[in-house]
Amino acid sequence: MAEHKPGSMDAKVQEKTFANFIRFVTWGTIISLGTLVFLALANG
């Protein structure tokens, strides 16, 4: 097993995955809130 050297890891893939996750959560939240507002107005 290779020895780990602090600061030598390439985190580009993890950063890209995290950015996509944040984008997914943001859009999911916007769509959920929009749906709830629509239902409240349509049911009102």
Steps between C-alpha positions, in 0.01 A plus 500: 500500500637842409586741775274805524665840467290792634410753232572269208145383424325630188151595617362622164256208468372544855456875449306442177279238668432732793411789267256275312350383830447860617341588163266198526397589857444864407277415202317236703427755771381761249271251327361374833430851627345598168273196512393580857423862412301390196301250705431762769376750242296244305344363818440838659 
